[in-house]
Amino acid sequence: MAQAIFYHAGCPVCVDAEQVVVEYLDKAKVTTEIVHLGTAPNRIDEAEKAGVKSVPALVLDGNVYHINFGASIEDVKG
C-alpha cells in the first residue's frame, strides 16, 4: 500500500486542498496521514527532509507534490 503524508499549516488554502486532495485518494491503495505543522512544529524538520518547500504539500511514496501555495516552509517555522 502507498504511504502519503499531507502537510499543511491550517490556512484556508491548505484546508481547502486537504479536503479536495485527500478525498480523491483511493483509501484502498493509499494510507494517508494529515500533519498540521502549526500544531505539530516538531514535524517541520521531517517535512523539509522530505523535500517540502511550501504548504500545502503531499508526499506520496517519497515524491513531493506542492499544491497551490499557502505558505513557504520558512513562514511556517515562524
C-alpha positions as a Markdown table, in Angstrom:
| # | Residue | x | y | z |
|---|---|---|---|---|
| 1 | Met | 0.0 | 0.0 | 0.0 |
| 2 | Ala | 1.2 | 3.5 | -0.8 |
| 3 | Gln | 2.0 | 5.9 | 2.0 |
| 4 | Ala | 1.1 | 9.6 | 1.8 |
| 5 | Ile | 1.6 | 12.5 | 4.2 |
| 6 | Phe | -0.4 | 15.7 | 3.6 |
| 7 | Tyr | 1.5 | 18.6 | 5.3 |
| 8 | His | -0.4 | 21.9 | 5.9 |
| 9 | Ala | -0.4 | 24.9 | 8.2 |
| 10 | Gly | -4.1 | 25.4 | 8.7 |
| 11 | Cys | -4.6 | 28.3 | 6.3 |
| 12 | Pro | -7.7 | 28.5 | 4.1 |
| 13 | Val | -5.7 | 27.3 | 1.0 |
| 14 | Cys | -4.3 | 24.4 | 3.0 |
| 15 | Val | -7.7 | 23.4 | 4.4 |
| 16 | Asp | -9.4 | 23.5 | 1.0 |
| 17 | Ala | -6.6 | 21.5 | -0.6 |
| 18 | Glu | -6.8 | 18.9 | 2.2 |
| 19 | Gln | -10.5 | 18.4 | 1.7 |
| 20 | Val | -10.2 | 18.1 | -2.1 |
| 21 | Val | -6.9 | 16.1 | -2.4 |
| 22 | Val | -7.4 | 13.6 | 0.4 |
| 23 | Glu | -10.9 | 12.9 | -0.6 |
| 24 | Tyr | -9.8 | 11.8 | -4.0 |
| 25 | Leu | -7.0 | 9.4 | -2.8 |
| 26 | Asp | -8.2 | 5.8 | -3.0 |
| 27 | Lys | -8.2 | 4.6 | 0.6 |
| 28 | Ala | -7.9 | 1.0 | -0.6 |
| 29 | Lys | -4.5 | 1.9 | -2.2 |
| 30 | Val | -3.1 | 4.8 | -0.1 |
| 31 | Thr | -2.7 | 5.2 | 3.6 |
| 32 | Thr | -2.8 | 9.0 | 4.3 |
| 33 | Glu | -1.6 | 10.9 | 7.4 |
| 34 | Ile | -2.5 | 14.5 | 7.8 |
| 35 | Val | 0.1 | 16.7 | 9.5 |
| 36 | His | -0.8 | 20.2 | 10.6 |
| 37 | Leu | 2.6 | 21.9 | 11.0 |
| 38 | Gly | 1.1 | 24.7 | 13.1 |
| 39 | Thr | 0.1 | 22.2 | 15.8 |
| 40 | Ala | 3.0 | 19.8 | 15.3 |
| 41 | Pro | 6.0 | 22.1 | 14.7 |
| 42 | Asn | 8.2 | 19.2 | 15.7 |
| 43 | Arg | 7.4 | 17.7 | 12.3 |
| 44 | Ile | 8.8 | 20.7 | 10.3 |
| 45 | Asp | 12.3 | 19.2 | 10.0 |
| 46 | Glu | 10.7 | 15.9 | 8.8 |
| 47 | Ala | 8.8 | 17.8 | 6.1 |
| 48 | Glu | 11.9 | 19.7 | 5.0 |
| 49 | Lys | 13.9 | 16.5 | 4.7 |
| 50 | Ala | 11.1 | 15.0 | 2.6 |
| 51 | Gly | 11.5 | 18.0 | 0.2 |
| 52 | Val | 8.6 | 20.1 | 1.3 |
| 53 | Lys | 9.2 | 23.8 | 0.3 |
| 54 | Ser | 5.7 | 25.1 | 0.9 |
| 55 | Val | 2.4 | 24.0 | 2.2 |
| 56 | Pro | 0.0 | 22.5 | 1.4 |
| 57 | Ala | 2.1 | 19.6 | 0.1 |
| 58 | Leu | 1.5 | 15.9 | -0.4 |
| 59 | Val | 4.4 | 13.5 | 0.0 |
| 60 | Leu | 3.4 | 10.2 | -1.8 |
| 61 | Asp | 5.9 | 7.4 | -1.7 |
| 62 | Gly | 8.8 | 9.8 | -1.3 |
| 63 | Asn | 7.7 | 12.2 | -4.1 |
| 64 | Val | 6.6 | 15.7 | -3.1 |
| 65 | Tyr | 3.7 | 17.4 | -4.8 |
| 66 | His | 3.3 | 21.1 | -3.9 |
| 67 | Ile | -0.4 | 22.0 | -4.2 |
| 68 | Asn | -1.2 | 25.7 | -4.8 |
| 69 | Phe | 0.6 | 28.0 | -2.4 |
| 70 | Gly | -0.5 | 28.7 | 1.2 |
| 71 | Ala | 2.8 | 29.4 | 2.9 |
| 72 | Ser | 6.5 | 28.8 | 2.5 |
| 73 | Ile | 8.1 | 26.3 | 4.9 |
| 74 | Glu | 10.1 | 29.3 | 6.2 |
| 75 | Asp | 6.9 | 31.1 | 7.1 |
| 76 | Val | 5.6 | 28.1 | 8.9 |
| 77 | Lys | 8.8 | 28.0 | 11.0 |
| 78 | Gly | 7.7 | 31.4 | 12.3 |
